[in-house]
Amino acid sequence: MSVRFKNFIYRIGRESGFKPLKNKLLIALSDYAQKESENSRKNYPRLMKSMTKNWVRYKERSQIAYLLNDNHEEIFNFYLTTVFPFQKNNLKLEDSEAPTPVDFKLKYIYKFALNEIQLIKEVLNELNLHEKPENVLKRVFLFSIISFGPLVEDIFQRPYAFQAATIQADESENGEWIVIISIAAREQ
C-alpha cells in the first residue's frame, strides 16, 4: 500500500464519512481528482492532450462512446492509478463495449489488498464511522469511476454520466476483497 492510498483514504473519510448521501462522497472524490490533476502537472495534461487529440477523429459524428471504447485501457488505467491511487497490478478492465456512438459500457475489477482493507478499518475506527469495510470498498471504487463524468464533459463539452449497472464484492480465501463494477455511461 502506498502513502498516497493512505492519505487518500484518510482525506476521503474525513471529508465525506464515505457517505453517498447528498453526493458527499462524489464531491469529495471529484475534488480529490481535481487537486491531484493539478499536482500531477506532467501526467494529467498528457491524458487531456491525448483525449483532445483523439477527439478530432470522433467529433464530426459525436462518437464519444467510440473514443472511450477504443482508448479505454489508456484512459481508465491512467485515471484510476495516476489521478487516484489504486494499484495498477490489482486493476482489470474487461468487456468494453460501445453499442452506440453515445453509450459506453465497461467492467472494472479491483482487488483490494489486505493492507488496504486494514487501513480502511483503521480509518473507520479512528473517525468513529459505523460502516462495513466492504461497503466502503465498493463506494470508494464506484464513486472514483463515476467522478470521471465531469472530466468527459469538460473535454467534449457535452453532458456525460457514468452509472453503475452492477456492483459485486467478494471476499477471497486470503481475506482480500475483489470489487467488480459494471458501468454504463451515456451522453445526457
N, C-alpha and C positions, 0 to 999 in steps of 0.2 A: 504494500500500500504506500502510496506517495504522500508526501507532505501536502501537496495540492489537494488530494482527495480528503485528507483530514480537515484542512482549512475550509474546503467546500462544504462538507457535511456540517461542521460547526456553524458556519455562516448561514446556511440554508435553514438549519434547525432553529437558530436564534431569530431569524427574520420571519419565518413562516410557521414554526412549530410543526412543519411537514403537513400542514392542513391545506387541502384543496379548496376549502370554502372561501367564497368571495375572491377567488383567484389569488389568494395569498402565496401559495406555492409557485404558481406560474409566474407571478410578478417577481418573486424573489429569484427564480431561475432565469428569467429574462434579463433582470438587472445584472445578475452574475455573468451571463453570456455577454452582455454589452460591455461590462467592465473588463472582462477577460479579453474581449476582442480588441479593446483599446490598448491593453497591456501587451498583447502579442502583435506588436507592430509589423513584424515580418510575415508571419503565417496567415493571419486573418486577411490582410489585403490581397495576399496571393489567392486565397479562396474566392474572394469577391471578384477579383480581376478575371479569374478563370471562369466563374459563372457568368459574368457580364459578357466576356468574350464569346463563350459558347452560346449565349442567348441570341446572338446575331443569327445563328443557323436556324433557330426555332421561332424567332419573334414574328416573322411575317404571318405565320399561321397560328400564333398564340399557343404554342405547344409546350407549356410549362411542364406538364407531366412527362413528356418525352425527354426533355432535358434532364429532369430529376432521375428518370429511369435509366437513361444512357450513362449518367455520371454518378449514380448513387453510391458506389464504393468510395470514390474520392471525396464526395461531398459529406456523407454522413460519418465515415471514419474520421475525417478531419474534425467535423463539428463535435462529435462525442468524445474524441480522445485528445483534442488540442484545445478547443474552447472549454469543454468540460473535461474533468479528469478521470474518465473511465479508461480502464486498461485496454489497449488495442488487442492484445492477445486473448482477452476474455470477451470480445465483441464479435458477433457474427451478424451478417446481413443476408437474408435469404428471400427468395420468391418475389423479386422485384417485378412489378407489372405496371403498365400504363395502358389500360383498356381504351382510354380516350385521350385526346390532347390535354384535357384538364383534370383527369383522375389519375392518381398515383397510389400504388399500394406497395408496402414493404414490411417484411417481418424482421424485427430487431430482437436479437438474443444476447443477453449479457449474463455472464457467470460472476456473481459476487463472491469474492474470495473470503475466506474465514476472517482475515484481519479487517476487511471492510465491514463485515457483518458485526464483528466485535466492536468496532469503532461506533457504528450506528447505535448499538446497545448502550455504549458508554454515554453518547450524546443524549439519547433518550432519558437515561437515568440522571445525568447531570442537569439537564434542563427540566427535569420532573415532568416529562411528557409520557402519557399513558397510551402508547401506541405499540402495536405488534411490530417487531423489526421487519417482518416480511411485507407488511403493508407499506412501510416507509421505503423499502427497496423498490417496490412496484411504482409507488408515486414518484419518487425521485427520478427514476429512469424514464417513466412515461412523460412526465412534465418537462424533462430535459429535451426529449424528442419533440414534443409539441411546441416548445419555445422556438423552434426553427421557423414556424409560420411567419412571424413578423419579418424575419430576415428575407424570406422569399418575397414578401410584399414590398420591401424596400428595393430590392433588385429589379423586380419585374413590374412594379407599380400596378399591381393587381391584388385584390384581397385573396388570400390563400390560407386554408385552415388544415391542420393535421388533427385527426381524431382517432382514438383507439377503437379498433374493431373487436379485438380480443386481447385479454390480458391473462397470463398464466404465470404462476410462480410455483416451482417445485424444489423441495429440499433434496439434495443428493445424499448419498450414504455417508459422505465425509463431512456433512454439515454446511456445504456451500449451497447457495440458492441460485437457481437458474430462472431468470425472468424472461418470458417470451411475450412480446407485444407486436401485434399486427396493427399497422397504421393504415388508415385510408385518408388520403389527402385530396383536397378538391378546391378548385378555384371557386370562389363565392360569387 
